[in-house]
Amino acid sequence: DCVRGINRVLWPARMEYIDFIEKNNRKKTLIIDGAHNIAGIRCFSSYLKARYKDKVSLIFGVLATKDWKIMVDMMIPCVEDWHIVLPD
């Protein structure tokens, strides 16, 4: 059954949720997504807008060879706290 198979797919770093407890005992959720192009960032930012009423904190790593300025502009409506890193 195709639906059952799709529901069981695990695709690491694609909308992967990791729950953890901060030092102050507050529960937090980390969402890992490997979006690495404009189409992927468009989908990810649309998801964030639909799923979260408040803006999120973001750790964003992108290679200089990508269209990072466009990607950042697309994420601005969703993000209040930026942490930008340069991946290896």
C-alpha positions in Angstrom: 0.0 0.0 0.0 1.6 3.3 -1.2 0.0 5.5 1.5 1.3 3.2 4.3 4.7 3.2 2.8 4.9 7.0 2.5 3.7 7.4 6.0 6.7 5.2 7.2 9.4 7.0 5.3 12.1 8.6 7.4 14.1 11.2 5.5 16.7 12.6 7.9 17.1 16.4 7.9 13.8 16.9 6.1 11.3 18.4 8.6 12.9 16.3 11.4 11.7 17.2 14.9 14.0 16.9 17.9 12.4 17.8 21.3 14.7 18.8 24.2 14.6 20.4 27.5 16.6 23.7 28.1 18.5 24.3 31.3 15.6 26.3 32.6 13.3 23.2 32.1 11.5 24.7 29.2 10.6 22.3 26.5 11.8 23.3 23.0 11.6 21.8 19.6 14.3 21.9 17.0 13.2 21.4 13.4 16.0 20.3 11.0 15.4 20.8 7.4 18.0 20.4 4.6 16.4 22.9 2.2 19.3 24.2 0.1 17.7 26.0 -2.8 15.0 28.6 -3.4 12.2 26.0 -4.0 13.1 24.2 -0.7 13.2 27.4 1.3 9.9 28.5 -0.2 8.3 25.3 1.0 9.9 25.5 4.4 8.9 29.1 5.0 5.4 28.4 3.9 5.3 25.5 6.4 6.5 27.8 9.2 3.9 30.5 8.4 1.1 27.9 8.4 2.3 26.0 11.5 3.5 28.7 13.9 1.7 31.9 14.7 4.9 33.4 16.2 8.2 34.0 14.5 10.9 31.4 15.2 14.6 31.3 15.9 16.6 30.1 13.0 20.1 28.6 12.5 20.7 29.1 8.8 23.7 27.7 7.0 24.2 28.2 3.3 27.1 28.1 0.9 28.1 31.4 -0.7 27.5 29.9 -4.1 23.7 29.6 -3.4 21.1 32.4 -3.8 21.3 33.1 -0.1 20.1 36.7 -0.3 16.8 35.6 -1.9 16.5 32.7 0.7 17.0 35.1 3.6 14.4 37.5 2.2 12.0 34.6 1.9 12.5 33.7 5.6 12.3 37.2 7.1 8.5 37.0 7.7 9.0 33.8 9.7 12.2 34.6 11.7 12.8 36.8 14.7 16.1 35.5 15.9 18.8 34.7 13.3 22.0 32.6 13.7 23.8 32.5 10.4 26.6 30.0 9.9 28.8 29.1 7.0 28.9 25.3 6.4 32.1 23.5 5.5 
